[in-house]
């Protein structure tokens, strides 16, 4: 099995591909190639134009391949957008092994029991993340294999999406001659990239502000506990500037990057920036305070909505490590101060960590999700899909079907023993 993996971050404003080698003895993956492309054909993470999406994906992956001098056949893809929702679920099974010792099969049965939730017909489970296990009366167990007990319970974090969300992205990847090794939730991947073990244990709110959406994730006791997506992002700030200053979106984006500030108190009152005019017409001078007056309310809104997600969750008051903000849109001056005021938490800027190689090129919050996918691949190597994407999908579907079938048989046996105790 090759040690080369390709992470594909399909964001709302850009698509990023990272190729890395995860085969080093120290366990630290080395980034070999980087490729980016505008996220054309996508709207808030949902495919709206299949052909344009395929071209954007192919461009990003090809650029990464050229830099890494490596050809990839499959990718580990991040998925997000406001179409993705999450719920927590629990599953309970009896331990039937010799001397009631928990086996990997028991863990799998418990997880499958937790997956058995009633969902609307237009939604499906795209991610199942175990949070913790309980053995009889002992809770907070991370790995119960080898322990003894009669009753095994698992708490999982289920990520659900519209049925066509994952299938359309998978279809776009297939048309780009790429297989899908795994799907990773964007907010979870961002947390893996910017948090250390202590921050995950003590409780941290991670806010990833993208182009058109903002992903919110809560990590506590070493596991993901809550995820959500807000339908606002950095593109809204750009649109506010374009409307307020009556300029084009491209000019507004450049002004935001060069002179923008989300904290009016940090801008000198006499500082002036020049807005280029259309061809053949002179530009105009604008006070930086005017830009801040437009940007600050929108960024406050984003962080206030994120705080509402925290307040509505059962983990309010448990964020011992405060908040980490990341994503391309938080590079505006004063973002951390604005976030601290809105969230009433200590806030720091999150940079991706835990990888080697081209670190000088990816040491930016905008690469957090892609780096998180690479780190996940280094810890849990993806399956071999060298025989092609179609066969890979069939293998995954068949494996899922067999697991569901065996779980159903086990449940029927349990029901039979309950209703007919003398049956053997």
N, C-alpha and C positions, 0 to 999 in steps of 0.2 A: 504493500500500500504506500502510495506516494505521501510525502510529508508536506507537499505544497497545497495550500488551500487558498480559495478566493472568496473574500467577503464582499457582498454587494449591498450597499445601503441605498435603498430606493426611497429617497426623501421627497418632500413636497416641492422643493425648488431645484434640487440637483440630485444626480445619481453618482455615487462614488464607489469605485472598485478598488480593493486592496488585495494584492497577492503577497502571501507570506509563506515562509518555510517554518514549520513547527517541529522539525526533527532534531533540534539541538538538545544536547544532554542537560543543559541548565534549565530547560523547560520554557525559556523565553523565546517566543516567535520573532523572526526577523522579517520585516516588511521589505519586499523586493521591488514592488511596482505599484504605482498609483495612477488611477485614471478617473477623470470626472467629466460629466456631461450635463447639460441642462435637462431637467425632468420634463421633457416634452411628452405630451400625450397622457399626462397624469394630472389629476386634480384632487388635492388633499389625500394623496396616497392611493387613489382609485384610478384604474385604467379607464380613460375616456376615448382614447385613440390608440388602437393596438399597434398600427404600423409605426407611428411616431415613437411609441414607447419602446418597441423593438429596436429602432435605430438608436435611441438614446442609450439603451442598455449595451448594445453592441459597441458603440463608440467608447463608453467608459471602460469596458472589459478589454477591448483591443488596445487602448492606450496603456492600460496596466500591463498587458502582455508584452507590449513592445519595450516597456521600461524594464520589466523583469526578465525578458528573454525566456519566457515560459509560456506554454500553451495550456489553457485550462479547459476542461470539458464540463465542469459543474461548479456551482456556486452555493455558498451559504448565504441566504438572503434575509435581510431585515424587512419587517412588515410593520406598518403603523397607519396613522391617519385616524380621523374621527369616526370611521366605520368600525373600528376595533373597540370592543368592550371587554371588561374583565369581571369575573365573579370568583368568590372563594367557595370551596365545596369540601365536604368530608366523606370519607369512605371507611367502612368497618368490615373486617373479615375475621373469621376464626382461624387460628393457627392449627394445622392438621399434621405437621411434620413430626418426625421422630423426636421424642422427648420435648415436643412443642417448641422446637427451635425454629426461629424465623429464617426462611430461605428467600432468595431473590424472587422466586415464584410467588411467595406470599405477598411480598412488596408490590409486585406487578398486579396481583389480584386486588389489593387495596386501592391502588391508583385507578384501576379500571372501574372499581365501585364508585370512586369519587367522581369519575367522568360521567357517570350515569345521571345526568341532570336533564331536566326538561327544558328544551330550547325551542324558540319559534322555528318554523320550517325554513325561514330564510337565513338562519344563522347556523354556524358550525364551529366546533372546537378546533382551533389552529395551534394551540400551545397549552401544555399541561406542566406546571412547575410545582413539584412537591415542596412544601414549606417546612413541615415538621411531622414527626410520628409520635404516637402515644401507644405504649405497651402496657395493657391493663390500666394501672393508675399512674404510671410514670410517663410524664409528658416532656416535650421539648427534645425528643430524640432526633438526631440528624440521620443516623444510619442504623436501622434496627436489625440488620442481617447478623445472625449468630446469637442474638439475644433469645431468651426463653420467655414464654408467656402464652396466654390463651386467646387474647383479643388484641388485634392490631388495628390501629386507627391512623389514618393519614389526613392531613389538611393540605389541599392543593390550591394553587392559583390558576384558574382556567381563563385563558384568553380566547374570546370568541370574535368572529368576524362575519360579515355578510358572505353568503355562500359563494358569490361570484368574485369576491375580493381576492382571495388566495388563488382561485382557479384561473382568473385572468392574468395575474402576475406570473403564475406557473406557465400559462400558455405563451405569454410574451417571451419568457426565458427559453422555452422550447423552440420558438420560431427564431430565436437568436442562437440556436444550436448549443444551448446550455442546459444541463440537468440541474435539479434542485436537491441538494444534500440535506438541507434543513431550513426551517423558517424560524427566525428569532424576532421577538417583539422589540421594536426600536427602543422603547424606554428602558427595558431590561438590559439590553446591550449597552446603552449609554451608562447605566449604573455600574455594570461590570468594568467599564473602562476608566471611570473617574473616581471610584470609591476604593478605599482599602478595607481590610477585614474589620478593623476597629469601627470604622464608620458604618459598615453594614450591621455590626452587632449592636451598637449603641442607638441606632435609629437615625436615618437621614432621609430628607426629602430631596429628590432629584428632579430638576425642572430642565427639560431640553427644549429650548425655543428654536423651532425650525422656521422654514419659510412661510408656510401657511397653517401649520398646526404647532401646538405646544404639548409635549408629552410629559406627564407627571407620574412619578413612581415613588413608592415608599418602601424603604428597606429597613428591616428590624430583625434583630437576633439572627443575623446572617442570611436572611432569606427575603425574597420579594413578598410584600404583603398587599400592595394595592397599586393598580395602574389605571390611568385614564388619559384621554386625549382631548385637548381644547381646540376649537376651530378658529384660533387666532395665532398669528405669528409675526415674524419680521416683515413679511410682505405687506401686512396691514400698516406698519409704520411707514413703509415706502409709499404706499397709496395715500396716506394722510399728508405726507410731505408734498406729493405730486399735486394733490387737490389744493392744499393750503397755499402753495407757492405758485400754482398754475404752471407747472413744468412737466416734462415728460417723466415716465417711470424710470428710465435708465439714468437720467440726470439726478432724479431724486435718490436713487440707490447709491450713486456715487457720493452725493452730498452726505447722506447718512453715514457712509463708511468713513469719510474723511473728516467731517466736521460735526457729526451728530453727537448728542449727549442726552441721556435720559434723566439727568439731574440738573435742573436749572441753577441750583446753588453753586455748581462747579464751573460754570461758564463765566468768563470775564465779561462784564457788561459792555465793554467798548470793542470787543473783538468782532471783526467783519470777515465774511467769506464771500467769494465771488461765484455767482451762478452763471455758467456759460449760456449765451443766448443761441437762438436758432441760426442756421447758416445765413450770413449776410446781415445779421442784426447784432448790436452790442449786448454784452451781458449786463448783469445787475449785481449790485452789492447788497448783501443781506446780513443783518446782525445774527451771530450765532445763537443769541438768546431766543430769537424767533424760532430757530430750528428746535431748540430744547423745549420751548413752550408747546410745540406740536408733538414731539416725540414722547415727552414725559408722561402725559395722560394715558397714551396707548400702552406703554410699558407697565405703568401702574395697574392698568386694567388686566393685563396678562398675569401679573404676579398676584393680583387680588383674586382672580378666578382660580389660580393654583391653590391659594390659601383656602378658598371655599372647598376645594376637593379634600384638602387635609382636614378641615373642620368637620366635614360630613363623614369622614372615615372614623373607625374605632381607634385610631392611633394618634389622635390629637393629644398633645402634651407629652409624647414619647420620643420626640425627635432630639435625642441627646446630643447629636453631632450637628444639629442645625440643618442647613440647606446647601446644596451644591447646584449651581446653575451652569448649564453648558449649551452647546449648539451655536451655529453660526451667528444668530441674531443677538447674542449677549455680548458681542465684542464692542458694542457701543459704550462710550465713556459713561461711567456712573451707574451701570446696570446693577452692580452689587449693592450700592447704597440705596437705589430705588427698591430693590427686592427686599432689603432688610426692613425698610419702612413699611412695605405692604404686608410682609409675612410675619413681622415681629419675631424674627429668628436671626441668628448669625448666619451670614451667607458668604460663600467663597466661590470663585470661578473654577470650574472643573476642566482640567486638561487631561487628555488620554494618557495612560501610563501602562507599564507592563509589557512593552514590546521594544524590539531593537531594530536595527536597520536604518531606514530612512526617517529617523525620528525628527530631524530638523524640518522635514516637510509636513509631517502629520501632527506636530505638537500644537494643535489648534483645537478649540472646542468643536469646530465643525466636523472633525473626524472622529468624534467620540463614539458614535454608533458603530462605524466600520471597525474601529479598533476593538470595541467590545465583542463584536462577532468573531474577530481573529482570536482573542483571548479565550473565548468559549470553545472554539475549535481546537485550540492547543490543549485544553483540559479534557475535552470529550471529542476525540477524533471522529470525524464524520465517516459514514459508510462509503465503501468503494462503489462508485457508479461508472467505472471505466467501460462498462458494456453499453452505455448510452442512457440518455435521460428517460426514454420511454420504458425500457425494461426496469429502470430504477423505480419509477412511479408504480409500475405493476407490482414490483416486489414489496414496496411500502404498503400499498393497498391490500395485498394478500396477507401480509404480516398483521396489519390492523384487523382484518376480517377474522383471522384465526384467533387472535387474542380476544376479540369480542365474543366469538363463538364459545371458546373455552370458559370465559367468564359467565356466559349465559347458562352453560351446563352446570357450573358450580352453584349458581344461584338456585337453579331448579332442584338440585340435590338438597340444598339447605332448606328450601321450602317443603320438600317432601318429608324431611326429617322432623320439621316443625308440625306439619299437619298429620303425618302418619309415622309416629315415633317407632313403631314396631317394624317398619319396612327396612330391609337391609339389601 
